[in-house]
């Protein structure tokens, strides 16, 4: 959770090592639960970490929350190791 002011460009990045192929979503929500950024991607099973990121602009002072999710379309369990969430923001201008 971070306070953001006007004029910020932000990136959230997470590293994931999927044990099974699956869909992965990285979502940023504001304090009211509204989605401000979202990236969904398909991950192939791998022993290597993959970086997933999503970008947004801080258009008002708010707190943000990061969600990470793994989904499957066949109802089977999916497993992944998730590490090193970073949030970087740069002041525009």
N, C-alpha and C positions, 0 to 999 in steps of 0.2 A: 504494500500500500504506500502510495507516495502522493504528496501534494503537488499539483501542477498549476502554473499560472498561464495567462495568455501568451501565445507565441512560441510554444514548445513543439518541436518535432521529436517524437519518441519511437523507440524500437524495443520490443520485448523479444528475447531470444532464449531458447531452451534447447538442450542437447538430449537426444533420445536414441536409445539402442533397442530396437524392436526385436523380440524373440520370435514373433509371428508377424506375418504381413497383416496390415490393418490400416484403417483410416485414422488420422490423428488431427485434432483440432487444437489450436492455440487461440484463446479468446481473451480480450481485454474488455472489462465492464467498468462503468462509472459507479459512483456510490449509490445510485438509484437502481442499478441492475441493468441499465441499457448497454447494449454492446457498442463499443466505439471502434473496435478493430477485431478482425478474425482472419485466420489462415487455416484452411483445411487442405491436407495433402495425403496421398497414399504412400505408406512406408512399406518397403519390402523387408522381409526378415533379413537380419544382418547382425554380424558380430561387431560392426563398426558403428560409432556414434554418428548421428546426422543432426545438423543444426536446422531448427525451424524458427522462423521469425515472423513477426507481424508489426506493422507500422501504423501510427496514428498521430494526429495533431492535438495538442492540448489547447482547446479553444475556450476554456474557462477554468477557474480554480476548482479542482475536484480531487477526489481520491480515486484511484483505480485499483481494480482487483484482477488478477490473472487466473484464468482457468485453463487446464490442460485435460484433454479427454481422448480416450481411445475407443473406437467403435468397430463393430463387426456387423456384417450383413447376414451372417449365417447363425448367429446366436451362440457361437463358441467363444470361450474365454480367450482373451488376448493379453499378452504380457509384454511389458517394456520397462526398461530402466530409464528414468528421467533425472537429469542432473543439470546443475549450473544455470539456473534461471538468472538472466541479467535484464535490467531495464535501463536503457541509456536515453537521456533526453538532452537535446541541444536547443539553446535559445536562438530563435530566428532573428535575423536582422543584424 
